[in-house]
Structures are given as C-alpha cells and as structure tokens.
Amino acid sequence: MSQHPEGRPTSDASDRDDGGPADLFEGPPRSTERIDRVLALVRREWVEHKDERFFQFVKNFQARLGISAYASILEDDALIALLDQRTNPSKEQGEKNGIQE
C-alpha cells in the first residue's frame, strides 16, 4: 500500500493489467478550503431540518438532492455547485439568462 501526499493510504495497483491508474488519488491533493464551504452549506440545510438526527439527516439529504445512488462518489465541487444552486436558485437562473452579479 502506498501513501497519498495528505497521508491517506491508497491502493497499490501498480500490477494491474487493465491499464487503470496505479494510484487512485493521483494528482494534487484537494484543497482543505472546500471542507469549510461544504460544512457551511450543509449546516444551512441541517438547520432547516433540525429535528433529524445526523445520519437520518444525511440519508434524507441525499434523497432530497436526488443523489442517493451516487453520493459517495460525487466530487466536492459538484456538491458545492448543487448546494449553491439550491441555496440561491435565482443566481443560477440569472446566470442562465446572462445576468451577472
């Protein structure tokens, strides 16, 4: 097993025959700034559903977003864009109509 630059273990698939990447975490490490952004957006949603326990919220949140089937492989930037659009749908619509803020 090899080590990712951030210390996460990675699969050592260097002997793979299918031509896939040897390191599943190949490339630059992800920015830690995304964590604060995601947590702030998720917090907003959880406050709206404050009676839900954490894992109940997580499952229901996935369903509300329509991402239950692929939530674990959704990239953070895609989640941020989805949550931004959910939080501020008029901004997304304005951008589609060519209106910039």
URQUI-V830868 format. One record per helix or strand. SS is the DSSP state (h for helix, s for strand). FROM is the first residue (numbers start at 1). LEN is the number of residues. Records with the same first field share a line. If there is no record, write none. Layout:
BEGIN
SS: FROM-LEN, FROM-LEN
END
This chain:
BEGIN
s: 2-2, 9-2
h: 33-16, 54-12, 71-3, 76-12, 89-8
END
